[in-house]
């Protein structure tokens, strides 16, 4: 075998080794970016899809489906106003847990709308929120599930308390992270109790 032939064979073998390795490297980088961006939502989507590549295609497509969102931060006045409304909702929970949970849902959606998120369809809400609030999105899913069951029948006081906690996680995230008002944080620490035990159906 001539020297030139050996060189060509070596080059071809090298390319055959390097190209798949580079492709694998790019795939790993894309997966790492998706995990970092979507957090727990990444694993949830993988579990729901049953196949990692299909799930990752779905996550990649969310930006396109969501369109160019014009998401705006809240000004300090709006943050304070919403924090005050949340405190009032938590106070109402003590004596009227079911209506308070419903009010918490409406308040979260009001903040979403104020910031520029869609509020008409829950699936679209979840898709949009996953782009910026993936680490609290699962809280919203659980709150929505409990709230939906409460609309159709009896749920326990403990479940309603959990729904409030879940709603608060996303609410807290939406109004501005660790810089939000002290009033909102104080409300979050307030005990959610009701002297008369379980709650009946929501009206």
C-alpha positions in Angstrom: 0.0 0.0 0.0 1.4 3.4 -1.0 2.1 6.2 1.4 -0.5 8.3 -0.3 -3.1 5.6 0.1 -2.2 5.1 3.8 -2.6 8.9 4.3 -6.1 8.9 2.7 -7.2 5.8 4.7 -6.0 7.5 7.9 -7.8 10.7 7.1 -11.0 8.9 6.3 -10.8 6.9 9.5 -10.1 10.1 11.5 -13.1 11.8 10.0 -15.3 8.8 10.7 -14.2 9.0 14.4 -14.3 12.8 14.8 -17.6 13.6 13.1 -19.8 11.2 15.3 -17.9 12.4 18.4 -18.5 16.0 17.5 -22.2 15.3 16.8 -22.5 13.6 20.2 -20.8 16.7 21.8 -23.3 19.0 20.2 -26.2 16.8 21.3 -24.9 16.8 24.9 -24.6 20.6 24.8 -28.1 21.0 23.5 -29.5 18.7 26.2 -27.5 20.5 28.9 -28.9 23.9 27.7 -32.5 22.5 27.7 -32.1 21.1 31.2 -30.7 24.4 32.4 -33.4 26.5 30.7 -36.4 24.4 31.6 -35.3 22.8 34.9 -37.9 20.4 36.3 -40.1 21.0 33.2 -37.4 19.2 31.1 -37.8 15.9 33.0 -41.5 16.2 33.2 -41.8 16.6 29.4 -39.4 13.6 28.9 -41.6 11.5 31.2 -44.8 12.6 29.5 -43.4 12.0 26.0 -41.8 8.6 26.9 -38.8 9.3 24.6 -36.1 11.9 25.2 -35.6 13.1 21.6 -39.3 13.7 21.2 -39.5 15.6 24.4 -36.5 17.8 23.5 -38.1 18.5 20.1 -41.2 19.6 21.9 -39.2 21.9 24.2 -37.3 23.4 21.3 -40.6 24.0 19.5 -42.2 25.9 22.4 -40.4 29.1 21.5 -41.8 29.0 18.0 -45.4 28.2 19.1 -45.3 30.8 21.8 -44.3 33.5 19.3 -42.5 36.7 20.2 -43.7 37.3 23.7 -43.4 40.9 25.0 -42.9 40.1 28.6 -42.4 43.2 30.8 -41.3 43.4 34.5 -43.6 44.9 37.0 -42.9 48.4 38.3 -42.5 48.8 42.1 -46.0 50.3 42.4 -47.6 47.3 40.7 -45.5 44.8 42.7 -46.7 46.5 45.9 -50.3 46.5 44.8 -50.3 42.8 43.9 -48.5 41.9 47.1 -51.2 43.7 49.1 -53.9 41.8 47.2 -52.1 38.5 47.9 -52.0 39.3 51.6 -55.7 39.9 51.5 -56.3 36.6 49.8 -54.4 34.8 52.5 -56.3 36.5 55.2 -59.6 35.4 53.5 -58.3 31.8 53.4 -58.7 31.5 57.1 -62.5 31.7 57.0 -63.3 31.1 53.3 -60.7 28.7 51.9 -62.4 27.7 48.7 -63.3 31.2 47.5 -59.7 32.3 48.5 -58.2 29.6 46.3 -60.3 30.7 43.4 -59.3 34.3 44.1 -55.6 33.2 44.2 -56.0 31.7 40.8 -57.5 34.9 39.4 -54.8 37.0 41.0 -52.0 34.9 39.5 -53.6 35.2 36.0 -54.0 38.9 36.5 -50.3 39.2 37.2 -49.5 37.0 34.1 -51.7 39.3 31.9 -50.1 42.4 33.3 -46.6 41.1 32.4 -47.7 40.0 28.9 -48.5 36.3 29.2 -51.5 34.6 27.6 -54.2 33.7 30.1 -56.9 32.2 27.9 -55.8 28.6 27.7 -54.0 26.6 30.4 -51.8 24.6 28.0 -50.6 27.8 26.3 -50.0 29.4 29.7 -47.9 26.5 30.8 -46.0 26.6 27.5 -45.2 30.3 27.8 -44.4 30.1 31.5 -41.9 27.3 30.9 -39.6 29.7 29.0 -39.0 31.9 32.0 -40.6 30.3 35.1 -39.9 26.7 34.6 -38.8 26.1 38.2 -42.2 27.2 39.6 -44.4 26.0 36.7 -44.9 22.6 38.4 -46.4 24.4 41.4 -48.9 26.1 39.1 -49.8 22.8 37.5 -50.5 21.3 40.9 -52.5 24.3 42.0 -54.5 24.2 38.8 -55.3 20.5 39.3 -56.5 21.0 42.8 -58.5 24.1 41.9 -60.2 22.2 39.0 -61.2 19.3 41.3 -62.5 21.8 43.9 -64.7 23.4 41.2 -66.4 20.1 40.6 -66.8 18.8 44.2 -65.4 18.5 47.7 -61.7 18.7 48.5 -60.0 18.7 51.8 -58.7 21.7 53.7 -55.2 20.3 53.4 -55.5 20.2 49.6 -56.8 23.8 49.5 -53.8 24.8 51.7 -51.5 23.1 49.3 -53.1 24.9 46.4 -52.5 28.2 48.1 -48.9 27.3 48.6 -48.4 26.3 45.0 -50.1 29.4 43.7 -47.9 31.5 45.9 -44.7 30.0 44.5 -45.6 31.1 41.0 -47.0 34.4 42.2 -43.8 35.2 44.1 -41.8 34.3 41.0 -44.0 36.5 38.7 -43.9 39.7 40.7 -40.1 39.8 40.9 -38.0 37.2 42.6 -36.1 38.1 45.9 -36.7 41.9 45.4 -40.5 41.8 46.0 -42.0 43.6 48.9 -41.7 42.6 52.5 -45.5 42.4 52.7 -45.7 39.5 50.2 -43.0 37.6 52.1 -44.8 38.2 55.4 -48.0 36.9 53.9 -46.2 33.8 52.6 -45.2 33.0 56.2 -48.6 33.5 57.7 -50.2 30.3 58.9 -53.1 29.0 56.7 -55.5 27.7 59.2 -59.3 27.4 59.5 -61.0 26.7 62.8 -63.8 24.7 61.4 -61.9 21.9 59.6 -62.7 20.8 56.1 -64.0 22.9 53.3 -67.1 22.1 51.2 -67.6 22.5 47.4 -66.4 25.8 45.9 -69.1 28.1 44.6 
